[in-house]
Structure formats: structure tokens, C-alpha cells
Amino acid sequence: MDPNRDFVVLGGVGIIGRVVVRDLFESHPQNCILIADYNEKAARQYCRAFRSRRVTAAFADASQPSQLAKLFRGHPVVINCTQHNFNLNVMRAALTARTHYVDLGGLFYWTRRQLKLDKRFKCAGLTAILGSGCAPGITNVMTRAAADKLDRVVSVRIRVGTKDFNPPASSFCFPYSAQTIVEEFTLAPWIFEQGKFRAVKPRTAWESVKFPQPVGAQWLVRTRHSEVATIPLTFRKRGLKFCDFKVGFDRAFVNEVVKRLKNGWTVRDFAKLPAPRGQPNDYEISRVVVAGTTNERGRRRRRILVMDCHAKANRRWHSSGGDIDTGCPPSIVAQMIATGVIMHRGVLPPEAAVPVAPFFAELRKRRMKIKTREVKP
């Protein structure tokens, strides 16, 4: 076994954590995975399902950095699949254990705080890649790919739409983390406008976006997201003036969540709701629209590039398209760190550290498609 291919998946029995573990296990025969979770019983149960010595399980408490550091020691990379409010704890534990770090995002605020650990990770010779799922993650790398085709980058608009082909659930349920959804609906989203960060009202700026089939037209709304925390910093010197994020949600679902919050519901109440039942059957498209200019024969030409990532459910893994495009990328990025494909040190967003072509090639292996087109300004 290659000792560099020894990964810790923290929160490994969560919806996304399970996909990360599965992808690590199936993508390379030398990968060893430690499933670390507060729910040790579930971790050991999931571990046994693999029937392999390459997969082990352990208890982990994300609120206790000292315990995490002992767990991480000797493992080259930890993939943090816990809630974003634990990110700083896990990063500090990784520093103590001298372990590289990958996470799913910090919902803007936590990401900005995490970036402040850059010098400490550099001094330790360690890499931390923040927001390596789909959005953030794939969207950041697509932004880099589009920006590399331009001399000047003016605006970045990120849009995510999903089509679920299953009949509507008979009961009110959440498609993913209750805490994340409640925060997305209630916390002020940040946008980057006229070269400055600005908070705007939650649940505003609804927009109808036409995605390719089978997703089609979707209503999207602004929510707080991590891409807006890093992309403006990465491309500000390239002339970036605007960046925002919008995602598709059914208006009736949004209104119901807000109504229950006003009636006294808490995140814990929402977390008790039943998960969607049945075999996942959805299709997700994550899009970046990057506008800018190129200099051609002494003349500045305006250009708009659109990049879409297509992902569909994996029935063998019992995972939705949104689970697949969120869970596979952190596995890919962690493996790139472990094998030396990513050599950058410090705390970095995906658009600043993840190599575009190899990353897209790995997405294609997992049946995700990247499609690029140019539209008229």
C-alpha cells in the first residue's frame, strides 16, 4: 500500500461523507480510508459494508481539536465533511497533526476566517483547499477555466439548477443538511459589486434561468455561498467587478421553511424531518457565466463564456446528482494532494490551486460532463 494514499473522512457517514468514502474506495485500489464520525456505531456499520481491510472506522468529535489531532496523526490528508462551523477546529487539528486538509465550504463567513490560517499552513508545509465540492468547488474551477481564456475578467455569475424526476414527497422533507438550508434562507447573502463586498436581503433577486434539458427552466434565488468569498479575491487584479451566486429552490418550499421558522421551529426541528425516500432520480447542472474581454489585434473584444457541469444520480451508490457532484470532487482533490499533483502550500480556494484539465478528466471518469459555449455580449 502507498502510505500517501491514507485518508481520513471526517463526518464519513453523512450524506456527502458516504459518497467521498465510496469514491476514494473505488477510484484507486491502494486508497485506505478511515471513516471518522461522532456516530461511531454508524461508522463501523458502513465500514463493514466494504468488506475490506482498506476501510476502518473510529469515533471523532469535531468540537475537540485535541482529539481530532490524535486521530489525524499519521494520515496524509483529512477530508472534512462536517458542518462548516467546525471547519476552524478541524483545520487547527490538521495543523497539529501535520495533515493536509480539504473541506466542502464555509458558507462565506467561515471561509473568510479560514483564509487567515494561510501563513500557518505555509509555514507547516501543508495544503488546505477550501470548498472542494460542487458549489463551491467545481464552480470555482470552471471559473478558472473560463477566466484563463480571457485577458480581463469583469463578472462571474454562478447558477445551480436541479430537476428531480421522482414524484413529490408525501411529507415535507429536506434534500440535504437542515442547518445549511436554514442558514441559506435566513442569512444575508453576500455579493461582490463595483469592486466591493456587500450584504443583501435574504431570499431576494429571484431569477428564471433556462438550463439545458433535462433540467430546463428553473427559478433561482440568491443565498449565502463560499464562491463569493474567494473568487473576487482571486480575480480582482484581473478587473473583476461583480460576482454572485444563485440556486434553484421551489418557492413553496422556501415559504414553508420561513413560515415554520416564524412559528418557532429550530434547526433541530428541521433535522428531525424524514429524508427523501426512494431511489434518487435527479439531474443537476452547475453553471458559471464569466464575462470579460480579450485583446485582438489591438482591439478589446467583449466575450461571455458559459460553462455547465452536468451530474446525474448514481443509483448503484443510492446517491443523487447533487450528492455525486458534491462528494466526488473532494475525493479527487485529496488524491491530487496525496500524489503531488497539487503542490501549492497554504490555505487556498479551488480556483487558485486545482489544475483544470486533470480535474475535469477525473470528473468525466465519474460521468460528469463539462460543456462550454460562448454567447453574444
C-alpha positions in Angstrom: 0.0 0.0 0.0 1.1 3.5 -0.8 1.3 5.3 2.6 0.4 8.6 0.9 -3.0 7.2 0.0 -4.3 7.0 3.5 -7.2 9.3 4.0 -9.4 10.4 6.9 -13.0 11.2 6.0 -14.4 13.2 8.9 -18.2 13.0 9.0 -17.9 9.9 6.8 -21.4 8.6 7.4 -23.2 11.8 6.4 -24.9 12.0 3.0 -21.8 13.6 1.4 -19.3 11.8 3.5 -20.6 8.4 2.3 -20.0 9.5 -1.3 -16.5 10.7 -0.5 -15.7 7.3 1.1 -17.2 5.4 -1.8 -15.3 7.4 -4.4 -12.0 7.0 -2.5 -12.5 3.3 -2.3 -13.5 2.7 -5.9 -11.2 5.2 -7.6 -7.9 3.6 -6.7 -7.0 0.1 -5.3 -4.4 1.4 -2.9 -6.5 4.0 -1.2 -7.1 3.4 2.5 -9.9 5.2 4.3 -10.6 5.9 7.9 -14.3 6.7 8.4 -14.3 9.1 11.4 -17.7 10.2 12.8 -19.4 11.2 16.0 -21.8 8.3 15.3 -19.3 5.6 15.8 -21.8 2.8 15.5 -22.9 4.0 12.1 -19.3 4.5 11.0 -18.4 0.9 11.9 -21.6 -0.4 10.2 -20.7 1.5 7.0 -17.1 0.3 7.3 -18.3 -3.4 7.4 -20.3 -2.9 4.2 -17.0 -2.6 2.2 -15.6 -6.0 3.5 -12.1 -4.7 3.0 -9.1 -4.0 5.3 -8.6 -0.8 3.4 -11.6 0.7 5.2 -11.6 1.3 9.0 -13.7 3.3 11.4 -13.3 5.4 14.5 -15.1 7.8 16.8 -14.4 11.6 16.2 -15.7 14.7 17.9 -15.4 17.7 15.6 -15.7 20.1 18.6 -12.5 18.7 20.2 -9.4 19.7 18.2 -7.0 17.8 20.5 -8.9 14.5 20.0 -9.0 15.1 16.3 -5.3 15.8 16.1 -4.5 12.4 17.7 -6.8 10.8 15.2 -5.3 12.6 12.2 -1.7 11.9 13.1 0.0 9.7 10.5 -2.7 10.2 7.9 -1.6 12.5 5.0 -5.0 14.1 4.2 -8.2 14.7 6.0 -11.4 15.4 4.1 -13.8 17.4 6.4 -17.4 16.6 5.7 -18.8 18.1 8.9 -20.9 21.3 9.2 -19.0 24.5 8.3 -19.0 25.8 11.9 -16.5 23.0 12.8 -14.1 24.0 10.0 -11.7 26.0 12.1 -11.5 23.3 14.7 -10.7 20.7 12.1 -8.1 22.9 10.4 -6.3 23.5 13.7 -6.2 19.8 14.4 -4.8 19.2 11.0 -2.0 21.8 11.7 -1.2 20.0 14.9 -1.1 16.6 13.2 0.7 17.9 10.2 -2.1 16.7 7.9 -3.2 18.2 4.6 -6.8 19.4 4.6 -9.9 19.5 2.3 -13.4 20.7 3.0 -16.8 21.3 1.4 -17.1 25.1 2.1 -17.6 27.6 4.8 -20.8 29.4 3.7 -18.8 32.7 3.1 -18.2 33.7 6.7 -16.3 30.7 7.9 -14.3 30.6 4.6 -13.1 34.2 5.2 -11.9 33.2 8.7 -10.2 30.1 7.4 -8.2 32.0 4.9 -6.5 33.8 7.8 -4.7 30.5 8.6 -2.8 30.7 5.3 0.6 31.6 6.8 0.4 28.9 9.4 -0.3 26.2 6.8 2.5 27.5 4.6 5.0 27.5 7.5 4.0 23.9 8.2 4.4 22.9 4.6 0.8 21.9 4.4 -2.1 22.4 1.9 -5.7 23.3 2.7 -8.2 23.5 -0.1 -11.4 25.2 0.9 -14.7 24.5 -0.7 -13.9 21.5 -2.9 -17.4 20.1 -3.5 -19.7 21.2 -6.4 -20.7 24.7 -5.4 -18.2 25.7 -4.1 -15.7 23.5 -5.9 -16.5 22.6 -9.4 -17.9 26.1 -10.0 -14.6 27.6 -8.8 -12.5 25.5 -11.2 -14.9 26.2 -14.1 -14.5 29.9 -13.3 -10.7 29.5 -13.5 -11.1 27.6 -16.8 -13.2 30.4 -18.3 -11.0 33.2 -16.9 -7.9 31.6 -18.5 -9.5 32.3 -21.9 -9.8 36.0 -21.2 -7.4 38.8 -20.7 -9.7 40.7 -18.4 -12.5 39.3 -16.2 -15.4 41.6 -15.5 -18.1 39.5 -13.9 -18.8 36.0 -12.6 -22.3 34.7 -12.1 -22.8 31.2 -10.6 -26.1 29.4 -11.1 -27.2 25.9 -10.0 -30.4 24.2 -11.0 -31.7 20.7 -10.3 -34.6 18.6 -11.7 -36.0 15.8 -9.6 -37.9 13.2 -11.6 -39.3 11.4 -8.5 -42.9 12.3 -7.6 -43.3 14.9 -4.9 -42.6 13.6 -1.4 -45.8 12.8 0.6 -44.3 14.7 3.6 -42.3 17.9 4.0 -38.6 16.9 3.9 -35.1 18.4 3.3 -32.9 17.4 0.4 -29.7 18.0 2.4 -28.4 19.5 5.7 -31.1 21.2 7.6 -28.6 23.6 9.2 -27.2 24.7 5.8 -30.6 25.2 4.2 -32.0 27.2 7.1 -28.8 29.4 7.1 -29.0 29.8 3.3 -32.6 31.0 3.6 -32.1 33.3 6.6 -28.6 34.7 6.5 -27.9 37.7 4.3 -26.2 36.6 1.0 -23.0 38.5 0.0 -22.4 39.7 -3.5 -19.4 41.5 -4.9 -20.4 44.6 -6.8 -18.5 47.6 -8.1 -15.4 46.0 -6.6 -16.8 45.8 -3.1 -18.4 43.1 -0.9 -22.0 43.9 0.0 -24.6 42.0 2.0 -28.1 41.9 0.5 -31.5 40.8 1.8 -32.2 37.0 2.1 -34.5 35.3 -0.4 -34.3 38.1 -3.0 -33.3 38.6 -6.6 -35.3 35.6 -7.9 -34.4 34.9 -11.5 -35.7 32.4 -14.1 -32.8 30.6 -15.7 -33.0 28.3 -18.7 -30.7 25.3 -18.3 -30.2 22.6 -21.0 -32.5 19.6 -20.8 -33.4 17.7 -18.8 -33.2 20.4 -16.2 -34.9 23.1 -18.2 -36.2 26.5 -16.8 -35.7 27.0 -13.1 -36.4 29.7 -10.6 -33.2 30.6 -8.7 -32.6 32.8 -5.7 -29.6 34.4 -4.0 -28.2 32.5 -1.0 -25.0 32.9 1.1 -22.2 30.9 -0.5 -18.5 30.4 -0.4 -17.6 31.2 -4.0 -18.3 34.8 -3.5 -15.8 34.9 -0.6 -12.9 33.8 -2.7 -13.4 34.4 -6.5 -13.4 38.2 -6.1 -10.1 38.0 -4.2 -8.6 35.6 -6.8 -9.6 37.7 -9.8 -9.7 41.2 -8.5 -6.4 42.1 -10.2 -7.9 40.8 -13.4 -10.6 43.5 -13.3 -13.4 41.7 -11.6 -16.2 44.0 -10.6 -19.2 41.6 -9.9 -19.8 38.2 -8.5 -22.9 36.5 -7.1 -24.5 33.1 -6.5 -28.0 31.7 -7.1 -29.5 28.3 -6.6 -32.8 26.7 -7.5 -35.4 26.2 -4.8 -39.2 25.7 -5.1 -40.8 28.9 -3.8 -43.4 26.9 -1.9 -40.6 25.0 -0.1 -38.9 28.3 0.8 -42.1 29.9 2.0 -42.9 26.8 4.2 -39.4 26.9 5.8 -39.7 30.6 6.6 -43.3 30.1 7.9 -42.1 27.3 10.3 -39.2 29.4 11.5 -41.6 32.3 12.3 -43.7 29.7 14.2 -40.7 28.9 16.4 -39.1 25.9 14.6 -35.4 25.5 15.1 -32.7 23.7 13.1 -33.1 20.7 15.4 -36.8 20.5 14.5 -36.0 20.6 10.8 -33.2 18.0 11.3 -35.8 15.6 12.6 -37.8 15.7 9.4 -37.7 12.5 7.3 -35.2 12.2 4.5 -36.5 11.9 0.9 -37.4 8.2 0.3 -37.0 6.0 -2.7 -34.2 5.7 -5.3 -32.6 9.1 -6.2 -33.5 10.2 -9.7 -32.4 13.7 -10.3 -30.1 15.7 -12.7 -28.1 18.8 -11.6 -26.4 21.5 -13.7 -24.0 23.8 -12.1 -23.2 26.9 -14.3 -20.7 29.8 -14.3 -21.2 32.7 -16.6 -17.9 34.6 -17.0 -17.8 37.9 -18.8 -14.7 39.8 -19.8 -12.5 40.9 -22.7 -9.7 39.8 -24.9 -7.3 41.9 -26.8 -7.3 41.0 -30.5 -5.1 42.9 -32.9 -5.1 45.9 -30.6 -8.8 46.0 -30.1 -10.7 44.9 -27.0 -13.4 42.4 -27.7 -16.2 41.7 -25.2 -16.8 38.0 -24.5 -19.2 35.9 -22.4 -18.3 32.3 -21.7 -20.8 29.8 -20.2 -19.6 26.6 -18.6 -22.0 23.9 -17.3 -21.3 20.8 -15.3 -23.9 18.0 -15.7 -24.3 15.4 -13.0 -27.0 12.7 -12.6 -27.9 10.3 -9.8 -25.9 7.2 -9.2 -28.4 4.5 -8.4 -25.7 1.9 -7.5 -24.5 4.3 -4.7 -28.1 5.4 -3.9 -26.8 9.0 -4.3 -28.5 11.9 -6.0 -26.8 14.0 -8.7 -26.3 16.7 -6.1 -24.6 14.2 -3.8 -22.3 12.9 -6.6 -21.1 16.3 -7.8 -20.5 17.4 -4.2 -18.9 14.2 -2.9 -16.6 13.1 -5.7 -14.6 16.4 -6.1 -13.2 16.4 -2.6 -12.0 12.9 -3.1 -10.4 13.9 -6.4 -8.7 17.0 -4.8 -7.5 15.0 -1.8 -5.9 12.4 -4.1 -4.3 15.1 -6.1 -2.7 16.4 -2.9 -1.6 13.0 -1.8 0.0 12.1 -5.1 1.7 15.5 -5.6 -0.4 16.7 -8.5 -1.3 19.7 -6.2 1.9 21.1 -4.8 0.7 24.5 -3.6 1.1 25.1 0.1 -1.1 27.3 2.3 -4.9 27.9 2.5 -6.3 28.2 -1.0 -9.6 28.1 -2.8 -10.0 25.6 -5.7 -9.7 28.3 -8.4 -6.2 29.1 -7.1 -4.8 25.5 -6.7 -6.7 22.8 -8.6 -5.3 22.1 -12.1 -8.2 22.5 -14.6 -7.5 19.7 -17.2 -6.7 16.9 -14.8 -9.7 17.8 -12.6 -12.1 17.8 -15.5 -10.7 14.5 -16.7 -11.5 13.0 -13.3 -15.0 14.4 -13.3 -15.6 12.7 -16.7 -14.5 9.4 -15.3 -17.3 9.8 -12.8 -19.9 10.5 -15.6 -19.9 14.3 -15.0 -19.8 16.4 -18.2 -18.3 19.9 -18.6 -19.8 21.8 -21.5 -18.6 25.2 -22.7 -20.1 27.7 -25.1 -19.8 31.3 -25.9 -22.8 33.7 -26.1 -23.1 37.1 -27.6 -22.5 40.0 -25.3 
